[in-house]
Amino acid sequence: MTNRRVRGTETDLRTVKDRFGGIDTPASLGGMFAMIGTLIFLGALIAAGAGGLRYQLNAMDFEGNMQELEVVGIVVASIVVLVASFVGGWVAARIARFNGVENGVGMAIWLIALVAIFAALGAFVGQQYNAFQRVGLPDWFTQITTEDVTANAIVGAIVGIVMVFLGAVLGGVVGDGYNRKVDAAMTDRSSMRDT
């Protein structure tokens, strides 16, 4: 059993990482909520100010009807998902303090699991329970399991999922890089004190 009690100042970061590193579930969940918030915010900005720019996150409309995805819509949605998941991965890495990439990937897994859970609720209980579809968040699993599925819907779903993981890893790397700079500053200061 690991002793999680906070002890005095430790200058050996390996022991600190051994105690506090690894997958941090609250950090990855926080990253997921940051990603969802960023996705909603960016989608609202595009809807408000993009004019004729097609932004299609899903092939399903709000009523659950299949619509044809356009290539431009898939590209714009992919960029938005990439940016939002970058933010989510960065938040997860910064909160977790250690293992930023792993916690960024954890954020992506939580998001994909949530999309799948709401798609399953919609399929088995009723589409009114698919909260992601009703508010225009990613609903990739519903759009690829419907009878009217199109090639663009499958490509859009795969690209969206890949963008979530890519952004999460990149955000995790950047967040972890900042934490390592803090570690370096702390160890430099403590070694100056020892001399």
Disulfide bonds with the S-S distance in Angstrom:
none
